[in-house]
Amino acid sequence: MSADKRYRLARWSKWVGRTIANIEAVFFLLFLVGAAITEGGETIGAAGVLLFLLQVVAFYACILSWYRLGRAGIMLILVSIGLGIHIGVCAGHNHFLAWVMIGLPYLVAALLLLCSRRVS
């Protein structure tokens, strides 16, 4: 593969990975904050706090992806695994579908970021 094609592939995968991770992280953080606000004065359980912390780590990984692709990719893979475990323990039905909707975008973004780091 020529150097120009490798550069374009690395740049493309880096931007797509960042975009997917940022959209998912911002959407899910807004979703969690909105759910906490609409519940009023009720206390949030341990499952909700753990989910929020996983999303904060994902958001931090999105910020880190501008500086350290490898670390951000590994953090996003760990968040995806953590969400899979969280869904397996706390969700009622359709665990795989829930993980596909919540955890898979982080895994895809992480793989793109790691691929970009390897190619460049």
Protein Blocks (a to p, Z undefined) as FASTA:
>chain_A
ZZklmmmmmmmmmmmmmmmmmmmmmmmmmmmmmmmmmnomaccdfklmmmmmmmmmmmmm
mmmmmmmmmlmmmmmmmmmmmmmmmmmmmpmbhmllmmmmmmmmmmmmmmmmmmmmmmZZ
